[in-house]
């Protein structure tokens, strides 16, 4: 009876090992490599698509902020003016009130 038990365990372990080796061998075939690359490329494309959507949302939000500041008639605080070397635009009004005579 012990021999039958160990024979069954050996067959089960052998089957698991053979399946694992077959999967590993398939991953090195041209079709396995192609499927692996297509999965990787699909993930990369999805990452780029998500990034582009995030950038577009940020651009739309920033555009709304700029348009709101323009509608109020004040200069929008340019956060990057000092990095470009531009003079400070936070103190300048877009529509200065002049004395009209």
C-alpha positions in Angstrom: 0.0 0.0 0.0 2.9 2.4 0.8 4.3 1.8 -2.7 1.0 2.8 -4.3 0.9 6.0 -2.2 4.4 7.0 -3.2 3.8 6.0 -6.8 0.7 8.4 -6.8 2.7 11.2 -5.2 5.5 10.7 -7.7 3.1 10.8 -10.7 1.5 14.0 -9.3 4.8 15.7 -8.7 6.0 14.6 -12.2 2.9 16.0 -13.8 3.3 19.4 -12.1 6.9 19.5 -13.1 6.2 18.6 -16.7 3.5 21.3 -17.0 5.7 23.9 -15.5 8.5 23.0 -17.9 6.1 23.1 -20.8 5.0 26.6 -19.9 8.5 27.8 -19.5 9.5 26.2 -22.9 6.5 27.8 -24.6 7.5 31.2 -23.3 10.8 30.9 -25.3 9.1 30.0 -28.5 8.4 32.8 -31.1 4.7 32.8 -30.3 5.4 32.9 -26.6 7.7 35.8 -27.0 5.2 37.6 -29.3 2.4 37.2 -26.8 4.6 38.5 -24.0 5.7 41.5 -26.1 2.1 42.3 -27.0 1.0 42.2 -23.4 3.9 44.5 -22.4 3.2 46.9 -25.3 -0.5 46.9 -24.3 0.4 47.9 -20.8 2.7 50.6 -22.0 0.1 52.0 -24.4 -2.4 52.1 -21.5 0.1 53.9 -19.3 0.7 56.5 -22.0 -3.1 57.0 -22.6 -3.6 57.5 -18.8 -0.8 60.1 -18.7 -2.2 62.0 -21.7 -5.6 62.1 -20.1 -4.1 63.5 -16.9 -2.2 66.1 -18.8 -5.4 67.2 -20.7 -7.3 67.5 -17.4 -4.6 69.6 -15.9 -4.5 71.8 -19.0 -8.2 72.3 -18.9 -8.2 73.2 -15.2 -5.3 75.7 -15.8 -7.1 77.3 -18.7 -10.2 77.8 -16.6 -8.1 79.5 -13.9 -6.5 81.8 -16.5 -9.8 82.7 -18.1 -11.4 83.4 -14.7 -8.5 85.8 -13.9 -8.8 87.5 -17.3 -12.6 87.9 -16.8 -12.0 89.6 -13.5 -9.6 92.1 -15.2 -6.6 91.2 -13.1 -3.3 89.6 -14.2 -3.1 86.0 -13.5 -0.2 85.1 -11.2 2.4 83.5 -13.4 4.1 80.9 -11.3 6.9 80.4 -13.7 7.8 84.0 -14.5 10.8 84.0 -12.2 12.2 80.9 -13.9 12.0 82.5 -17.3 13.5 85.8 -16.0 10.3 87.7 -16.9 9.5 90.7 -14.7 6.9 90.1 -12.1 3.4 90.2 -13.7 1.5 89.9 -10.4 1.5 93.7 -9.8 0.4 94.7 -13.3 -3.3 95.1 -14.2 -4.5 94.0 -17.6 -7.0 96.9 -17.9 -5.5 99.8 -16.0 -7.9 102.6 -15.1 -6.8 105.7 -16.8 -8.2 109.2 -16.3 -10.2 109.9 -19.5 -10.8 113.6 -20.1 
